[in-house]
Each structure stands twice: as C-alpha cells, then as structure tokens.
C-alpha cells in the first residue's frame, strides 16, 4: 500500500526530504484491532517535532499521522466511518486510566509515533480507540478535529475560563483557530485576544470574531484571565505571563518547546510575571473522552476547521509550509 514513511530524524528542509512515498505491506490485525481504509489525515505540528527530534523518539521506520478519518474495512464495526486520534492505547489499569486521566498513563501509546498512523492507505487501531464521526462533517473537515480540535478542547477546559472572562491565544494555527470558534459558542460574553507574529493570521483571527489581534509582544486593551499558548518557543510564554490578571492561568498546549531559545527563561521577572498567584499548566496528550466530547460539541455548534488540502505524496510540502509559518487554519492530506 502507498504510504509516507519516516525512516530517520533530521531537520526538515526541502532537500533531503524526510518522508518517502513508498509501498509498504498492509497491516496485519491482532485480536481486538480493526483495519481502517484512510481517506483523509490532518497534518499536525507534533509531526514536525517528531521529524526533528523534539518528542520522545518514534518507533522507526514509522508512518506518521494521528488525525485520520476512514472506514473500517475489517474487524468490529465494519463499514462504520471513524476517526483515529493521537491516543492509540493506554493500559486501562493504572491510577490515571481509572480516574479518567488515561492521557497520563505510563504505557500511553501515540498514533504515528509508537504505532503506524494515517499517512497511508490503511492503518490499524484498537477497536476501543476509534471514534465515530458525526454526519455533519466531511472526511477532510473531520480530520483536524481529532487532534487540533480535541487538544484545543482540553486546553480550553484546563484554562478554567468562565463566560465573560478574557482569553488570550498565543499563536493562531490549527488548534487555536478552533479554540476561538469554541469560545465564541461556549462563552458568548468572553473576549478573545490573539497574539501572532503573522499579519495574515491576525487578520484571520479578526475575521473569526477576535476582539483584538496583535504582535506576540503586543499589549491588549484589557488584562487576561487565561492564555492558551500553542507556539513552539519560550518567548511567548513570558509575554503571556505579563498579560495575565492576578490568579490568571497560562496553559501551554505544546508537546515540546525548542531548546535553542530556552535561555529566554532566565529573563523571567518573578514580581511582574509570576507573582500574584498566576499559574502555568501544561497539556499532555488527549483522552478518548476529549475526542468524543469535542466531536459532539463541534457537530452541535457547527464548528468546522479552515483547511488546505494536499495529496498524500505532498506531505513534505505541507510540513515544510507549516515550519515556515504558512498556515491558515489546518492542513489535510487526501489519501
């Protein structure tokens, strides 16, 4: 079957390209697994982190992709349209799994990192880790909801935001543009302030209903109750802390930050940036409940992603554009 295969880790450049378009054997199912014929798969910044070595090392060679939509061709639920998300499995027995925090399980396995993902014609997954796709979405619309949407949903919940509070969004790519749409629906009296280095992203945010959009170090007209940061660097977090109200919370929605700029943390000014009971909260993975609850919410609210389509063989181009900041919403591969 056709796939985009990652054989080794390296900085993402135009030459050599990291993913190769090759034929690999179709997956062989084990007990409890299903075979999904993939029709669309979202492209995520985490895959860029995987390629460049910032995440826990993937099992190489590996097929990337953890926002896959397709139809079950073999196994339980044959014929059903389903999604495959970042969470591929968890132990089900530890204290975290039993308390609804399976995202923190020590045996957590990630799709497209620990097991092959959706940059291929077929993928296999445990039957209890697939997600029914609401009829409201096409395959390409549904794909980004499985990670960008679900992790944004978790981030917004962890922000402790209440209706009428002010929310800041650091970076405005695949996840935060869906957070803005969620916020508009769930918290209609909340103002959203968007921080982005990209003028086109700032214009995009305003078109979706942001109350204000400015540079990463911009000063919004009001202080913020919460900030969700999706950027790959540390500088925006220091700026976010300056903008928080006393007792405000910064939620960092990123699997890793770039090591090259971590020295900026030495400039943290405790009195102005962290005192007054401000908090920093990280987001680790997603649970199955996050994915399913968000899909239900998105269908109810009519939340759909903005996206650009690419052929499967053009995955490298989509990833390179992501690295270069050429993003409007999300990117989706047609398989």
ABEGO torsion letter per residue (X at the ends): XBBBBBABBBBBBAOBBABBBBBBBBBBBBBGBBBBBBABBBBBAAAAAAAAGABBBBBOBBBBEABBBBBBABEBGBGBBBBBBABABBAGABAAAAAGAAAABAABBBBGAABBBABBABBBBBAAABBBBBAABBAAAAAAAAAAAAAAAAAAAAAGBBBGBBBBBBEBBAAAAAAAAAAAAABAABBBBBBBABAAAAAAAAAAGBABBBBAABBBABBBABBBBABABAAAAAAAAAABBBGBBBBBBBABBBAAAAAAAAABBAAAAABGGBBBBBBBEBBAAAAAAAAAAAAAAGBBBBBBBBBAAAAAAAAAAAAAGBBBEBBBBBX
